[in-house]
Amino acid sequence: MSANDTKAKLNAKAMHTLLCGLNEKVSKKVFTCKSAKDIWEKLEKFYGNKKEEKKDGVPLCANLLSS
């Protein structure tokens, strides 16, 4: 497998992961992005470049993954 194939696979996995973590309204806004980096940058535009908020000492993303 070439380096480009590996990068394409990793990008596809990252895009899938990001899209699965979004609700339908937000995923429609980023669905046309061509790379995970594009999705990430668009999300930063929507929500700002905020540090991850913590609740009860647990990162927010950990709470989302455990539900």
PDB file with SEQRES, HELIX, SHEET and CRYST1 records, atoms N, CA, C and O in Angstrom:
SEQRES   1 A   67  MET SER ALA ASN ASP THR LYS ALA LYS LEU ASN ALA LYS          
SEQRES   2 A   67  ALA MET HIS THR LEU LEU CYS GLY LEU ASN GLU LYS VAL          
SEQRES   3 A   67  SER LYS LYS VAL PHE THR CYS LYS SER ALA LYS ASP ILE          
SEQRES   4 A   67  TRP GLU LYS LEU GLU LYS PHE TYR GLY ASN LYS LYS GLU          
SEQRES   5 A   67  GLU LYS LYS ASP GLY VAL PRO LEU CYS ALA ASN LEU LEU          
SEQRES   6 A   67  SER SER                                                      
HELIX    1 AA1 ALA A    3  CYS A   20  1                                  18    
HELIX    2 AA2 GLU A   24  VAL A   30  1                                   7    
HELIX    3 AA3 ALA A   36  TYR A   47  1                                  12    
HELIX    4 AA4 LEU A   60  SER A   66  1                                   7    
CRYST1    1.000    1.000    1.000  90.00  90.00  90.00 P 1           1          
ATOM      1  N   MET A   1       0.849  -1.173   0.000  1.00  0.00           N  
ATOM      2  CA  MET A   1       0.000   0.000   0.000  1.00  0.00           C  
ATOM      3  C   MET A   1       0.899   1.242   0.000  1.00  0.00           C  
ATOM      4  O   MET A   1       1.868   1.325   0.755  1.00  0.00           O  
ATOM      5  N   SER A   2       0.559   2.194  -0.854  1.00  0.00           N  
ATOM      6  CA  SER A   2       1.384   3.395  -0.963  1.00  0.00           C  
ATOM      7  C   SER A   2       1.071   4.376   0.168  1.00  0.00           C  
ATOM      8  O   SER A   2       0.071   4.232   0.872  1.00  0.00           O  
ATOM      9  N   ALA A   3       1.925   5.356   0.325  1.00  0.00           N  
ATOM     10  CA  ALA A   3       1.733   6.379   1.356  1.00  0.00           C  
ATOM     11  C   ALA A   3       0.438   7.159   1.111  1.00  0.00           C  
ATOM     12  O   ALA A   3      -0.260   7.526   2.056  1.00  0.00           O  
ATOM     13  N   ASN A   4       0.122   7.409  -0.168  1.00  0.00           N  
ATOM     14  CA  ASN A   4      -1.118   8.126  -0.496  1.00  0.00           C  
ATOM     15  C   ASN A   4      -2.349   7.305  -0.135  1.00  0.00           C  
ATOM     16  O   ASN A   4      -3.344   7.850   0.343  1.00  0.00           O  
ATOM     17  N   ASP A   5      -2.286   5.996  -0.363  1.00  0.00           N  
ATOM     18  CA  ASP A   5      -3.400   5.123   0.004  1.00  0.00           C  
ATOM     19  C   ASP A   5      -3.612   5.128   1.511  1.00  0.00           C  
ATOM     20  O   ASP A   5      -4.746   5.177   1.988  1.00  0.00           O  
ATOM     21  N   THR A   6      -2.520   5.079   2.251  1.00  0.00           N  
ATOM     22  CA  THR A   6      -2.598   5.095   3.714  1.00  0.00           C  
ATOM     23  C   THR A   6      -3.195   6.400   4.205  1.00  0.00           C  
ATOM     24  O   THR A   6      -4.051   6.399   5.089  1.00  0.00           O  
ATOM     25  N   LYS A   7      -2.749   7.520   3.637  1.00  0.00           N  
ATOM     26  CA  LYS A   7      -3.296   8.824   4.024  1.00  0.00           C  
ATOM     27  C   LYS A   7      -4.780   8.917   3.705  1.00  0.00           C  
ATOM     28  O   LYS A   7      -5.556   9.447   4.500  1.00  0.00           O  
ATOM     29  N   ALA A   8      -5.180   8.405   2.545  1.00  0.00           N  
ATOM     30  CA  ALA A   8      -6.590   8.441   2.152  1.00  0.00           C  
ATOM     31  C   ALA A   8      -7.447   7.608   3.109  1.00  0.00           C  
ATOM     32  O   ALA A   8      -8.547   8.019   3.479  1.00  0.00           O  
ATOM     33  N   LYS A   9      -6.945   6.447   3.506  1.00  0.00           N  
ATOM     34  CA  LYS A   9      -7.684   5.600   4.461  1.00  0.00           C  
ATOM     35  C   LYS A   9      -7.814   6.279   5.814  1.00  0.00           C  
ATOM     36  O   LYS A   9      -8.887   6.271   6.417  1.00  0.00           O  
ATOM     37  N   LEU A  10      -6.729   6.864   6.291  1.00  0.00           N  
ATOM     38  CA  LEU A  10      -6.763   7.552   7.584  1.00  0.00           C  
ATOM     39  C   LEU A  10      -7.699   8.754   7.542  1.00  0.00           C  
ATOM     40  O   LEU A  10      -8.417   9.012   8.507  1.00  0.00           O  
ATOM     41  N   ASN A  11      -7.697   9.492   6.433  1.00  0.00           N  
ATOM     42  CA  ASN A  11      -8.589  10.632   6.285  1.00  0.00           C  
ATOM     43  C   ASN A  11     -10.049  10.171   6.294  1.00  0.00           C  
ATOM     44  O   ASN A  11     -10.895  10.794   6.935  1.00  0.00           O  
ATOM     45  N   ALA A  12     -10.338   9.089   5.587  1.00  0.00           N  
ATOM     46  CA  ALA A  12     -11.705   8.569   5.542  1.00  0.00           C  
ATOM     47  C   ALA A  12     -12.171   8.144   6.939  1.00  0.00           C  
ATOM     48  O   ALA A  12     -13.311   8.411   7.318  1.00  0.00           O  
ATOM     49  N   LYS A  13     -11.307   7.495   7.695  1.00  0.00           N  
ATOM     50  CA  LYS A  13     -11.656   7.081   9.057  1.00  0.00           C  
ATOM     51  C   LYS A  13     -11.897   8.292   9.955  1.00  0.00           C  
ATOM     52  O   LYS A  13     -12.841   8.309  10.744  1.00  0.00           O  
ATOM     53  N   ALA A  14     -11.035   9.306   9.830  1.00  0.00           N  
ATOM     54  CA  ALA A  14     -11.185  10.517  10.639  1.00  0.00           C  
ATOM     55  C   ALA A  14     -12.475  11.246  10.282  1.00  0.00           C  
ATOM     56  O   ALA A  14     -13.187  11.722  11.166  1.00  0.00           O  
ATOM     57  N   MET A  15     -12.779  11.335   8.985  1.00  0.00           N  
ATOM     58  CA  MET A  15     -14.019  11.984   8.559  1.00  0.00           C  
ATOM     59  C   MET A  15     -15.233  11.237   9.105  1.00  0.00           C  
ATOM     60  O   MET A  15     -16.179  11.848   9.603  1.00  0.00           O  
ATOM     61  N   HIS A  16     -15.195   9.929   9.009  1.00  0.00           N  
ATOM     62  CA  HIS A  16     -16.300   9.107   9.517  1.00  0.00           C  
ATOM     63  C   HIS A  16     -16.495   9.318  11.018  1.00  0.00           C  
ATOM     64  O   HIS A  16     -17.621   9.464  11.495  1.00  0.00           O  
ATOM     65  N   THR A  17     -15.399   9.330  11.743  1.00  0.00           N  
ATOM     66  CA  THR A  17     -15.459   9.529  13.193  1.00  0.00           C  
ATOM     67  C   THR A  17     -16.054  10.889  13.520  1.00  0.00           C  
ATOM     68  O   THR A  17     -16.922  10.996  14.386  1.00  0.00           O  
ATOM     69  N   LEU A  18     -15.601  11.915  12.843  1.00  0.00           N  
ATOM     70  CA  LEU A  18     -16.130  13.258  13.089  1.00  0.00           C  
ATOM     71  C   LEU A  18     -17.621  13.334  12.755  1.00  0.00           C  
ATOM     72  O   LEU A  18     -18.406  13.865  13.541  1.00  0.00           O  
ATOM     73  N   LEU A  19     -18.009  12.812  11.604  1.00  0.00           N  
ATOM     74  CA  LEU A  19     -19.407  12.885  11.192  1.00  0.00           C  
ATOM     75  C   LEU A  19     -20.319  12.086  12.117  1.00  0.00           C  
ATOM     76  O   LEU A  19     -21.458  12.486  12.358  1.00  0.00           O  
ATOM     77  N   CYS A  20     -19.836  10.977  12.631  1.00  0.00           N  
ATOM     78  CA  CYS A  20     -20.650  10.168  13.555  1.00  0.00           C  
ATOM     79  C   CYS A  20     -20.876  10.885  14.886  1.00  0.00           C  
ATOM     80  O   CYS A  20     -21.862  10.626  15.575  1.00  0.00           O  
ATOM     81  N   GLY A  21     -19.969  11.776  15.239  1.00  0.00           N  
ATOM     82  CA  GLY A  21     -20.088  12.491  16.505  1.00  0.00           C  
ATOM     83  C   GLY A  21     -20.938  13.739  16.432  1.00  0.00           C  
ATOM     84  O   GLY A  21     -21.116  14.423  17.440  1.00  0.00           O  
ATOM     85  N   LEU A  22     -21.471  14.054  15.252  1.00  0.00           N  
ATOM     86  CA  LEU A  22     -22.249  15.278  15.082  1.00  0.00           C  
ATOM     87  C   LEU A  22     -23.734  14.974  14.949  1.00  0.00           C  
ATOM     88  O   LEU A  22     -24.128  13.913  14.466  1.00  0.00           O  
ATOM     89  N   ASN A  23     -24.548  15.928  15.389  1.00  0.00           N  
ATOM     90  CA  ASN A  23     -25.975  15.740  15.174  1.00  0.00           C  
ATOM     91  C   ASN A  23     -26.294  16.031  13.710  1.00  0.00           C  
ATOM     92  O   ASN A  23     -25.439  16.507  12.963  1.00  0.00           O  
ATOM     93  N   GLU A  24     -27.521  15.744  13.309  1.00  0.00           N  
ATOM     94  CA  GLU A  24     -27.902  15.843  11.899  1.00  0.00           C  
ATOM     95  C   GLU A  24     -27.768  17.275  11.363  1.00  0.00           C  
ATOM     96  O   GLU A  24     -27.311  17.475  10.238  1.00  0.00           O  
ATOM     97  N   LYS A  25     -28.161  18.253  12.155  1.00  0.00           N  
ATOM     98  CA  LYS A  25     -28.111  19.648  11.732  1.00  0.00           C  
ATOM     99  C   LYS A  25     -26.675  20.084  11.415  1.00  0.00           C  
ATOM    100  O   LYS A  25     -26.426  20.713  10.386  1.00  0.00           O  
ATOM    101  N   VAL A  26     -25.750  19.752  12.290  1.00  0.00           N  
ATOM    102  CA  VAL A  26     -24.356  20.150  12.103  1.00  0.00           C  
ATOM    103  C   VAL A  26     -23.705  19.317  11.003  1.00  0.00           C  
ATOM    104  O   VAL A  26     -22.933  19.850  10.205  1.00  0.00           O  
ATOM    105  N   SER A  27     -24.001  18.028  10.946  1.00  0.00           N  
ATOM    106  CA  SER A  27     -23.369  17.188   9.930  1.00  0.00           C  
ATOM    107  C   SER A  27     -23.772  17.622   8.520  1.00  0.00           C  
ATOM    108  O   SER A  27     -22.991  17.462   7.582  1.00  0.00           O  
ATOM    109  N   LYS A  28     -24.974  18.166   8.360  1.00  0.00           N  
ATOM    110  CA  LYS A  28     -25.381  18.682   7.047  1.00  0.00           C  
ATOM    111  C   LYS A  28     -24.514  19.869   6.634  1.00  0.00           C  
ATOM    112  O   LYS A  28     -24.273  20.079   5.446  1.00  0.00           O  
ATOM    113  N   LYS A  29     -24.046  20.643   7.609  1.00  0.00           N  
ATOM    114  CA  LYS A  29     -23.227  21.819   7.315  1.00  0.00           C  
ATOM    115  C   LYS A  29     -21.816  21.443   6.875  1.00  0.00           C  
ATOM    116  O   LYS A  29     -21.180  22.191   6.131  1.00  0.00           O  
ATOM    117  N   VAL A  30     -21.325  20.299   7.324  1.00  0.00           N  
ATOM    118  CA  VAL A  30     -19.940  19.919   7.014  1.00  0.00           C  
ATOM    119  C   VAL A  30     -19.848  18.724   6.065  1.00  0.00           C  
ATOM    120  O   VAL A  30     -18.748  18.288   5.727  1.00  0.00           O  
ATOM    121  N   PHE A  31     -20.984  18.198   5.638  1.00  0.00           N  
ATOM    122  CA  PHE A  31     -20.999  16.982   4.832  1.00  0.00           C  
ATOM    123  C   PHE A  31     -20.255  17.137   3.509  1.00  0.00           C  
ATOM    124  O   PHE A  31     -19.726  16.156   2.988  1.00  0.00           O  
ATOM    125  N   THR A  32     -20.203  18.332   2.965  1.00  0.00           N  
ATOM    126  CA  THR A  32     -19.543  18.536   1.671  1.00  0.00           C  
ATOM    127  C   THR A  32     -18.032  18.696   1.776  1.00  0.00           C  
ATOM    128  O   THR A  32     -17.351  18.787   0.755  1.00  0.00           O  
ATOM    129  N   CYS A  33     -17.503  18.732   2.980  1.00  0.00           N  
ATOM    130  CA  CYS A  33     -16.052  18.875   3.162  1.00  0.00           C  
ATOM    131  C   CYS A  33     -15.333  17.668   2.575  1.00  0.00           C  
ATOM    132  O   CYS A  33     -15.831  16.544   2.626  1.00  0.00           O  
ATOM    133  N   LYS A  34     -14.165  17.920   2.023  1.00  0.00           N  
ATOM    134  CA  LYS A  34     -13.403  16.870   1.339  1.00  0.00           C  
ATOM    135  C   LYS A  34     -12.371  16.180   2.224  1.00  0.00           C  
ATOM    136  O   LYS A  34     -11.804  15.159   1.832  1.00  0.00           O  
ATOM    137  N   SER A  35     -12.118  16.731   3.426  1.00  0.00           N  
ATOM    138  CA  SER A  35     -11.127  16.118   4.309  1.00  0.00           C  
ATOM    139  C   SER A  35     -11.521  16.348   5.770  1.00  0.00           C  
ATOM    140  O   SER A  35     -12.330  17.219   6.089  1.00  0.00           O  
ATOM    141  N   ALA A  36     -10.927  15.545   6.638  1.00  0.00           N  
ATOM    142  CA  ALA A  36     -11.168  15.692   8.070  1.00  0.00           C  
ATOM    143  C   ALA A  36     -10.689  17.058   8.548  1.00  0.00           C  
ATOM    144  O   ALA A  36     -11.302  17.664   9.426  1.00  0.00           O  
ATOM    145  N   LYS A  37      -9.604  17.533   7.973  1.00  0.00           N  
ATOM    146  CA  LYS A  37      -9.085  18.849   8.337  1.00  0.00           C  
ATOM    147  C   LYS A  37     -10.096  19.938   7.984  1.00  0.00           C  
ATOM    148  O   LYS A  37     -10.302  20.868   8.764  1.00  0.00           O  
ATOM    149  N   ASP A  38     -10.728  19.826   6.811  1.00  0.00           N  
ATOM    150  CA  ASP A  38     -11.743  20.795   6.402  1.00  0.00           C  
ATOM    151  C   ASP A  38     -12.933  20.778   7.369  1.00  0.00           C  
ATOM    152  O   ASP A  38     -13.454  21.829   7.742  1.00  0.00           O  
ATOM    153  N   ILE A  39     -13.350  19.587   7.764  1.00  0.00           N  
ATOM    154  CA  ILE A  39     -14.457  19.463   8.727  1.00  0.00           C  
ATOM    155  C   ILE A  39     -14.066  20.146  10.030  1.00  0.00           C  
ATOM    156  O   ILE A  39     -14.837  20.932  10.581  1.00  0.00           O  
ATOM    157  N   TRP A  40     -12.875  19.847  10.519  1.00  0.00           N  
ATOM    158  CA  TRP A  40     -12.407  20.406  11.786  1.00  0.00           C  
ATOM    159  C   TRP A  40     -12.379  21.933  11.730  1.00  0.00           C  
ATOM    160  O   TRP A  40     -12.832  22.607  12.655  1.00  0.00           O  
ATOM    161  N   GLU A  41     -11.841  22.467  10.634  1.00  0.00           N  
ATOM    162  CA  GLU A  41     -11.752  23.922  10.499  1.00  0.00           C  
ATOM    163  C   GLU A  41     -13.125  24.574  10.416  1.00  0.00           C  
ATOM    164  O   GLU A  41     -13.331  25.660  10.958  1.00  0.00           O  
ATOM    165  N   LYS A  42     -14.061  23.921   9.745  1.00  0.00           N  
ATOM    166  CA  LYS A  42     -15.423  24.449   9.648  1.00  0.00           C  
ATOM    167  C   LYS A  42     -16.096  24.422  11.027  1.00  0.00           C  
ATOM    168  O   LYS A  42     -16.809  25.358  11.387  1.00  0.00           O  
ATOM    169  N   LEU A  43     -15.872  23.363  11.787  1.00  0.00           N  
ATOM    170  CA  LEU A  43     -16.424  23.276  13.134  1.00  0.00           C  
ATOM    171  C   LEU A  43     -15.846  24.367  14.028  1.00  0.00           C  
ATOM    172  O   LEU A  43     -16.557  24.938  14.855  1.00  0.00           O  
ATOM    173  N   GLU A  44     -14.552  24.657  13.863  1.00  0.00           N  
ATOM    174  CA  GLU A  44     -13.942  25.741  14.632  1.00  0.00           C  
ATOM    175  C   GLU A  44     -14.577  27.084  14.284  1.00  0.00           C  
ATOM    176  O   GLU A  44     -14.735  27.937  15.157  1.00  0.00           O  
ATOM    177  N   LYS A  45     -14.943  27.279  13.012  1.00  0.00           N  
ATOM    178  CA  LYS A  45     -15.622  28.517  12.620  1.00  0.00           C  
ATOM    179  C   LYS A  45     -16.989  28.613  13.297  1.00  0.00           C  
ATOM    180  O   LYS A  45     -17.372  29.677  13.782  1.00  0.00           O  
ATOM    181  N   PHE A  46     -17.719  27.500  13.326  1.00  0.00           N  
ATOM    182  CA  PHE A  46     -19.056  27.492  13.925  1.00  0.00           C  
ATOM    183  C   PHE A  46     -19.013  27.706  15.428  1.00  0.00           C  
ATOM    184  O   PHE A  46     -19.804  28.472  15.978  1.00  0.00           O  
ATOM    185  N   TYR A  47     -18.082  27.022  16.092  1.00  0.00           N  
ATOM    186  CA  TYR A  47     -18.079  26.988  17.555  1.00  0.00           C  
ATOM    187  C   TYR A  47     -16.921  27.753  18.191  1.00  0.00           C  
ATOM    188  O   TYR A  47     -16.850  27.861  19.415  1.00  0.00           O  
ATOM    189  N   GLY A  48     -16.036  28.272  17.392  1.00  0.00           N  
ATOM    190  CA  GLY A  48     -14.870  28.954  17.931  1.00  0.00           C  
ATOM    191  C   GLY A  48     -13.805  27.949  18.296  1.00  0.00           C  
ATOM    192  O   GLY A  48     -14.043  26.741  18.294  1.00  0.00           O  
ATOM    193  N   ASN A  49     -12.645  28.448  18.605  1.00  0.00           N  
ATOM    194  CA  ASN A  49     -11.516  27.592  18.958  1.00  0.00           C  
ATOM    195  C   ASN A  49     -11.424  27.532  20.477  1.00  0.00           C  
ATOM    196  O   ASN A  49     -10.445  27.986  21.069  1.00  0.00           O  
ATOM    197  N   LYS A  50     -12.445  26.972  21.094  1.00  0.00           N  
ATOM    198  CA  LYS A  50     -12.528  26.927  22.552  1.00  0.00           C  
ATOM    199  C   LYS A  50     -11.815  25.702  23.088  1.00  0.00           C  
ATOM    200  O   LYS A  50     -11.760  24.657  22.440  1.00  0.00           O  
ATOM    201  N   LYS A  51     -11.277  25.852  24.272  1.00  0.00           N  
ATOM    202  CA  LYS A  51     -10.716  24.695  24.964  1.00  0.00           C  
ATOM    203  C   LYS A  51     -11.875  23.793  25.367  1.00  0.00           C  
ATOM    204  O   LYS A  51     -12.988  24.260  25.608  1.00  0.00           O  
ATOM    205  N   GLU A  52     -11.602  22.512  25.434  1.00  0.00           N  
ATOM    206  CA  GLU A  52     -12.637  21.566  25.819  1.00  0.00           C  
ATOM    207  C   GLU A  52     -13.097  21.843  27.245  1.00  0.00           C  
ATOM    208  O   GLU A  52     -12.292  21.949  28.170  1.00  0.00           O  
ATOM    209  N   GLU A  53     -14.418  21.958  27.398  1.00  0.00           N  
ATOM    210  CA  GLU A  53     -14.965  22.228  28.719  1.00  0.00           C  
ATOM    211  C   GLU A  53     -14.964  20.941  29.539  1.00  0.00           C  
ATOM    212  O   GLU A  53     -15.113  19.840  29.009  1.00  0.00           O  
ATOM    213  N   LYS A  54     -14.793  21.113  30.843  1.00  0.00           N  
ATOM    214  CA  LYS A  54     -14.824  19.955  31.720  1.00  0.00           C  
ATOM    215  C   LYS A  54     -16.027  20.055  32.643  1.00  0.00           C  
ATOM    216  O   LYS A  54     -16.418  21.143  33.065  1.00  0.00           O  
ATOM    217  N   LYS A  55     -16.600  18.917  32.944  1.00  0.00           N  
ATOM    218  CA  LYS A  55     -17.728  18.842  33.860  1.00  0.00           C  
ATOM    219  C   LYS A  55     -17.397  17.757  34.877  1.00  0.00           C  
ATOM    220  O   LYS A  55     -17.173  16.603  34.511  1.00  0.00           O  
ATOM    221  N   ASP A  56     -17.368  18.116  36.114  1.00  0.00           N  
ATOM    222  CA  ASP A  56     -17.042  17.168  37.186  1.00  0.00           C  
ATOM    223  C   ASP A  56     -15.670  16.542  36.979  1.00  0.00           C  
ATOM    224  O   ASP A  56     -15.455  15.389  37.352  1.00  0.00           O  
ATOM    225  N   GLY A  57     -14.737  17.288  36.388  1.00  0.00           N  
ATOM    226  CA  GLY A  57     -13.383  16.785  36.213  1.00  0.00           C  
ATOM    227  C   GLY A  57     -13.222  15.815  35.067  1.00  0.00           C  
ATOM    228  O   GLY A  57     -12.126  15.296  34.856  1.00  0.00           O  
ATOM    229  N   VAL A  58     -14.289  15.550  34.310  1.00  0.00           N  
ATOM    230  CA  VAL A  58     -14.215  14.611  33.192  1.00  0.00           C  
ATOM    231  C   VAL A  58     -14.351  15.398  31.902  1.00  0.00           C  
ATOM    232  O   VAL A  58     -15.264  16.214  31.784  1.00  0.00           O  
ATOM    233  N   PRO A  59     -13.476  15.181  30.934  1.00  0.00           N  
ATOM    234  CA  PRO A  59     -13.602  15.893  29.671  1.00  0.00           C  
ATOM    235  C   PRO A  59     -14.972  15.636  29.044  1.00  0.00           C  
ATOM    236  O   PRO A  59     -15.533  14.547  29.169  1.00  0.00           O  
ATOM    237  N   LEU A  60     -15.495  16.650  28.375  1.00  0.00           N  
ATOM    238  CA  LEU A  60     -16.814  16.565  27.752  1.00  0.00           C  
ATOM    239  C   LEU A  60     -16.907  15.409  26.774  1.00  0.00           C  
ATOM    240  O   LEU A  60     -17.924  14.717  26.729  1.00  0.00           O  
ATOM    241  N   CYS A  61     -15.864  15.190  25.994  1.00  0.00           N  
ATOM    242  CA  CYS A  61     -15.920  14.118  24.997  1.00  0.00           C  
ATOM    243  C   CYS A  61     -16.043  12.749  25.673  1.00  0.00           C  
ATOM    244  O   CYS A  61     -16.661  11.848  25.105  1.00  0.00           O  
ATOM    245  N   ALA A  62     -15.489  12.573  26.836  1.00  0.00           N  
ATOM    246  CA  ALA A  62     -15.611  11.296  27.554  1.00  0.00           C  
ATOM    247  C   ALA A  62     -17.056  11.062  27.946  1.00  0.00           C  
ATOM    248  O   ALA A  62     -17.533   9.928  27.907  1.00  0.00           O  
ATOM    249  N   ASN A  63     -17.756  12.116  28.320  1.00  0.00           N  
ATOM    250  CA  ASN A  63     -19.172  11.988  28.654  1.00  0.00           C  
ATOM    251  C   ASN A  63     -19.970  11.581  27.426  1.00  0.00           C  
ATOM    252  O   ASN A  63     -20.881  10.760  27.535  1.00  0.00           O  
ATOM    253  N   LEU A  64     -19.655  12.127  26.269  1.00  0.00           N  
ATOM    254  CA  LEU A  64     -20.363  11.784  25.035  1.00  0.00           C  
ATOM    255  C   LEU A  64     -20.116  10.341  24.638  1.00  0.00           C  
ATOM    256  O   LEU A  64     -21.028   9.648  24.187  1.00  0.00           O  
ATOM    257  N   LEU A  65     -18.890   9.892  24.806  1.00  0.00           N  
ATOM    258  CA  LEU A  65     -18.561   8.521  24.405  1.00  0.00           C  
ATOM    259  C   LEU A  65     -19.169   7.475  25.319  1.00  0.00           C  
ATOM    260  O   LEU A  65     -19.416   6.347  24.894  1.00  0.00           O  
ATOM    261  N   SER A  66     -19.410   7.839  26.568  1.00  0.00           N  
ATOM    262  CA  SER A  66     -19.938   6.870  27.513  1.00  0.00           C  
ATOM    263  C   SER A  66     -21.456   6.736  27.453  1.00  0.00           C  
ATOM    264  O   SER A  66     -22.019   5.850  28.095  1.00  0.00           O  
ATOM    265  N   SER A  67     -22.133   7.606  26.687  1.00  0.00           N  
ATOM    266  CA  SER A  67     -23.601   7.520  26.630  1.00  0.00           C  
ATOM    267  C   SER A  67     -24.088   6.559  25.585  1.00  0.00           C  
ATOM    268  O   SER A  67     -25.296   6.383  25.423  1.00  0.00           O  
TER     269      SER A  67                                                      
END                                                                             
